[in-house]
Amino acid sequence: MLRKLFLGFIHIHILHHAKDHPIFGVWMLEELREHGYTISSGTLYPILHSMEADGLLIREDRNVEGKIRKYYTTTEKGELILIEARNKAYELFKEIKD
């Protein structure tokens, strides 16, 4: 149950960072680790792919030192979902903070 809850937080975290600048998998794994999330690339990459399929992220393939790196950016739909998620998270925080 806790894993499912944290997966929702991870989705929000991805949208947040992909809104600010293009992200890629290894960077996102490190960013999540800094916030206490220990997930594997085998968990993260399917999340990124599903968010892309859902129209929340758009992918751009770039050649970096001879390797193709997939960069993800939040779409307009993803930004709207992020705003809604922030509002709901804020309401929940106000309710449970004490």
N, C-alpha and C positions, 0 to 999 in steps of 0.2 A: 504494500500500500504506500509506504514512504517513497519507494522508487517512482511510482506513478505521479505522486505529488511533485517530486523534484524534477521529473521530466517536463512538467508544465513550466516550472521556473526556468529550466534550460532553454525552452522554446522562446520565452520572453527575453532571456539574456541574449540569445542569438539575434532576435529582431532588433534589440536595443543597439548592439554593436554594429550590425550590418546597416543600420540607418546612418550611423556616424561615418563609417568608412567601409570599403570592401573587406570582407574577412575571408580567411581560408581555414581549412580544418585544423592543421597543427596549431596555428595561432589561437583558434577558438578553444582547443583542448587545454592549452596553457592558461588561457584567461579563465576558464571554468575552474581549473585546479587552484588558481589563486583565490577563488571564492569558496573553496571547500568541496567542489563537485569532483568526484573521481569517476569519470566515465572513460570508456575505451573508444578508440577510433571506430570499432565495430558497432558502437552505439551511436556515436555522433554522426557518421556519414549517412546512415539511413535517415536520421532526423533531418539533415540538410536536404537530402534528396526528396523527402516527403514534403518539406516546406516549399521546395521549389515546385513540385508537382501541384501543390495547393495554391500556387500563385502568390506566396508570401515573400519568396526570394527569387531573384534572377541571377543566373550564373554567367560568368565570363571566364573563358579559358585563356590563360596567359602562359607564354613560354618563359620560364624562370630557370636560368642556367641549364637550358636544354631539356627541362622537364615541364610538362603541362601542369599548371596549378590552377585549381578551380577557385575563383573568387566569387563570393556571394554578397549581394546588396539587397536591402529591403525594397520591395515594390510598393506602389501606392496602397495596394490592398494590405500589405504587411504593416505599413505605417498606421493605417486605420485600426488594424487589429492590435497593434502595440499601444495606441492611445486608449483603446477600450480596456486592454489588460492592465495598463497603469491605473486607470480609474477604478477598476474592480479591486486591484491589489491595495490601493490606497484606502478604499472603503473597508476592506477586510482588516487591514492593519489598524485602522481607527477602532474597529470593533474588538479586536483581540489583544491590543497592546497592553491592557492592564490585566 
